[in-house]
Amino acid sequence: MRFTSLVIELIRARPRLVVWIVVLFQAALWLILPVLLYRSPPGDLATVLAYGREYQVGTVLGPPLAFWLGDIAFRAAGNHMFGVYLLAQLCGIATFWTLYLLARAIVGGQQAVLAVLLTMTVTAFSSPGVEFGPLVLARPLWALLLLHSWQIMGQGRRNAWFAWSIEAGLLLLTIPAAIGLLMLVTGFALATERGRRTLTSFDPLFALLVIVVLALPYLIWLMRADTLALPPWPAIADLGDRALHWVGLLGGLLLAISGIVVLVVINSGWFGRNPEDAPIIFRPPVDPLARDFVYFFAIAPALAGSLISGLFGLDRVAGGGIVLLMSGLAAVVATGDLVHLRRQQVLRLVWAAAVIAPAIAVTLTTLLLPWTGGEVATSLPATAIAHFFGDSFERRTNHPLRAVTGDAQLATLISLDAGRPHLLLDAAPERTPWLTLAKFTETGGVVVWRASDTVGTPPAAIAQRFPGLVPEVPRAFEWPVTGRQPLLRIGWAIVRPKTP
């Protein structure tokens, strides 16, 4: 008898169980790891929480929904980052489960498991998924939007219009790239016969009404803030450099899906001597419209996002990791109705390595980089820093700390203190419109900076913006992993409130 591993039998018999096992495993991995290793929020997460604390309808960082949800999760967990990390992983679970439902509707439950397993190897869904923000929240919304788009166009289910409209409105409240993504969905519908047929009823009009109602406050803010204008077009002399930048962005996307490419190459029959012995994962024939649907949304968002980012000189691809959501399903659809799983042991090892390697890299970076003299951003003792300056201000002035400014990185960490002081970016006050320099000097607060000496002399730019600033003795903080790094010295000064 031909030997088939237990994993293959589980995929055939219990595909949903396999999906839940692998998805919950990855979520648990990226929930436990930051709680154990990170002493400060990764990436721009502290800034997301500082902006979310203000509950603005819109900011320079984009639509407000992710910032609001981040602050709610942070407060619900007792002002602890665990709530935000948990929210990020819930978004990941919802993304992969929705992707499984979409793939099951197109290629069947067994091959849908393979699509989820391949998508999990995309690097955008590993360590960046810890940094909750607009891009992380947009992933489940985009997955749900694609699922209900297929149900409307491919399966003729008119009852999916209401869910589709809510998801489209929430996506507009999450990322600026939502308008482009919705245009791609509309363009695909207009380009196909069955898609055009779905647009001939009154359902799209009702959906548009729901979208407008959901996104109306943010749209009003956009018009008042005069931020609807496009970035300046590049000069003709700069087009060459922008084209190279676009190629670099495309290369980054290809590198992000390298795990899928490696697994497909290993599973190919090019090097197999006995291909007839490989177990087979079967699916019914794929609808031609479904094939076009998968290929279009696997290629068009990535191509359009990278092109726009390259044209306007953006550092990241517009849309982030969500543009790669359909890459695993596209690989499964392209394979054929019969998927031969060759070299099963090698496939399992490569898949496990692709999923676990980012976690190992984060761990090694956190533990070993300090011994080379480098600084790990997530190793800043955020809790100790926030508590010290919040407590010092209250002891000196008999008032709770209301605002913090100075070094942007340190100020955002202090804004996570239990009192949740306001953040002021003094170098660019227009980015924090809820607080001005004049208001800050009236209500008082703490000004912080990286101390370059034992006296704590403030940088020239800070001294110019805050004349008469009297620096305190710098406060030194120890790193969780000392290594070869000197102590973290923070210079600071108190601006006493002028009002009783």
GIRA-V959031 format. One line per field, one symbol per residue. burial: b if it has 9 or more other C-alpha atoms within 8 Angstrom, else e. A space follows every 50 residues. Layout:
# GIRA-V959031
burial = ???
This chain:
# GIRA-V959031
burial = eeeeeeebbbbbeebeebbbebbbebbbbbbebbbebbbbbbeebbebbb bbbebebbbeebbbbbbbbbbebbbebebbbbbbbbbbbbbbbbbbbbbb bbbbebbbbbbbbbbbbbbbbbbbbbbebbbbbbbbbbbbbbbbbbbbbb bbbbeeeeebbeebbbbbbbbbbbbeebeebbebbeebbbeeebbbebbe eebbeebbebbbebbeebeebbbeeeeeeeeeeeeeeebeebbebbbebb eebeebbbbbeebbebbbeeeeeebeebbebbbeebeeebbebbbbbbeb bbbebbbbbbbbeeeebbbbbbbbbbbbbbbbbeeebbbbbbbeeebeeb beebbeebbeebbbbbeebbbebeebebbbbbbebbbebbeebbeeeeee bbbbbbbeebbbbbbbbebbbbbbbbeebeebeebbbeebbbbbbbbbbe beeeebbbeeebbeeeeebebbbbeebebeebeebeeebbbbbbbbbeee
